Amino acid sequence: MKKENVLVAGANGTTGRIIVDLLKESNNYNPVAMVRKKEQKEDFEKNNVSAILADLEEDVSHATDNMQKVIFAAGSGGKNVIGVDQEGAKKLTDAAKNSGASKFVMLSSMGADNPSVSDDLQDYLEAKQNADEHLKSSGIDYSIVRPGSLNNNKGSGKIKLDKKFDEMGEISRADVAKTLVEVLDDKVRHNEVFEILSGNTEIEKAVRS
């Protein structure tokens, strides 16, 4: 079986790098790192990872050519939530749709369904909500993954998953990355939005139950 090309937006971020490594080890997928700087591109290529230059604040329509899937794990870290987290995600969604990609996996956030839950993060959550809604109405198949607060703990490979939790909580970036990769499968969490936290169910099982 030919490996599917997966564009990873935000490949140079902490979570993005874990995603790229997981895809690299996979039998089904071939990661393509989407980066903004030439040095970052060279860095990935040195490690035998294809990379493409594209900036979410500019035109990204070329980035999805020959990509079967897209994982959006980019974020501005609060610096430009409208330009990157919202409009950048929308542009990449449209590009993926136009170039015929079969699935778009969005890294969203708990609270994106109700941005007013957090005064500090309201702008960010509104941006994520707008990006998620755009993806849902775009016509491309999707999975929208909404983790709790991200930490850098070692991944356990286990999560708990629900449409909506009554609690807030944390999860490691490694477990989020693994979840994003697991839902690339066309049959898994097809056109679904769900939340994840650190838990006791194996990720492969949790996303398929």
Buried (B, 14 or more C-beta within 10 A) or exposed (E): EEEBBBBBBBBBBEBBBBBBBBBEEBEBBBBBBBBBEEEBBEBBEEEEBBBBBBBBEEEBBEBBBEBBBBBBBBBBEEEBBBBBBBBBBBBBBBBBBEBEBBBBBBBBBBBBBEBEEBEEBEBBBBBBBBBBBBBBEBEBBBBBBBBBEBBEEEBBEBBBBEEEBEEEBEBBBBBBBBBBBBBBBEEBBEEEBBBBBBBEBBBBEBBEE
